[in-house]
Amino acid sequence: MANTAQARKRARQAMKQRAHNASLRSTLRTAIKKIIKAIQSGDKTIAKTSFQENVSIIDRIADKKIIHKNKTSRHKHRLNAAIKSMA
């Protein structure tokens, strides 16, 4: 695998960064699931507040380039459309 000290260090750093990114991706998925759960509850006001609380989390993760900004935008648009279509 890594033969030089520099390569060993980069491998260590990559593992640490990968773990951090995985944690942020998990946070993103949790935020999206919270919004979906609020939408499925049927209460529009709860869904709106959940959306407003979790959008900042989603945007923050996109700013760190964990996921692409277009994917973030697509998720937010679909969730917001689901909230707007509620009775």
C-alpha positions in Angstrom: 0.0 0.0 0.0 1.7 3.2 1.2 5.5 2.9 0.9 6.7 6.4 1.9 6.0 8.3 5.1 4.2 11.0 3.1 1.9 8.3 1.5 1.2 6.8 4.9 0.3 10.2 6.3 -2.0 11.0 3.4 -3.7 7.6 3.9 -4.3 8.4 7.5 -5.7 11.9 6.6 -7.9 10.4 3.9 -9.4 7.9 6.4 -10.1 10.7 8.9 -11.7 12.9 6.3 -13.8 10.1 4.9 -15.2 9.4 8.4 -16.0 13.1 8.8 -17.7 13.3 5.4 -19.7 10.1 6.2 -20.9 11.7 9.4 -22.1 14.8 7.5 -23.8 12.7 4.9 -25.6 10.9 7.7 -26.7 14.2 9.2 -28.1 15.2 5.8 -30.1 12.0 5.4 -31.5 12.4 8.9 -32.5 16.0 8.2 -34.3 14.9 5.0 -36.0 12.1 6.9 -37.3 14.5 9.6 -38.9 16.6 6.9 -40.5 13.6 5.2 -41.8 12.3 8.5 -43.4 15.7 9.2 -45.0 15.7 5.8 -46.4 12.2 6.3 -47.9 13.3 9.7 -50.4 15.4 7.7 -50.0 18.7 9.6 -48.9 21.4 7.2 -47.6 23.8 10.0 -45.4 21.1 11.5 -44.1 20.2 8.1 -43.3 23.9 7.3 -41.4 24.4 10.6 -39.5 21.2 10.1 -38.6 22.2 6.6 -37.3 25.7 7.8 -35.3 24.1 10.6 -33.6 21.5 8.4 -33.0 23.5 5.3 -30.0 25.3 6.9 -28.5 21.9 7.7 -28.9 20.8 4.1 -27.4 24.0 2.8 -24.5 23.9 5.2 -23.5 20.4 4.0 -23.8 21.5 0.3 -21.5 24.4 1.1 -18.9 22.0 2.3 -19.3 20.1 -1.0 -20.2 16.9 0.6 -23.0 16.7 -2.0 -23.5 18.7 -5.1 -25.5 22.0 -4.8 -27.9 20.9 -7.5 -28.8 17.7 -5.6 -29.4 19.9 -2.6 -31.6 22.2 -4.6 -33.5 19.2 -6.1 -34.2 17.7 -2.6 -35.4 21.1 -1.2 -37.6 21.7 -4.2 -39.3 18.3 -4.0 -39.8 18.6 -0.2 -41.2 22.1 -0.5 -43.5 21.0 -3.3 -44.8 18.2 -1.2 -45.5 20.6 1.6 -47.3 23.0 -0.7 -49.5 20.2 -2.1 -50.8 19.3 1.3 -54.4 20.0 2.0 
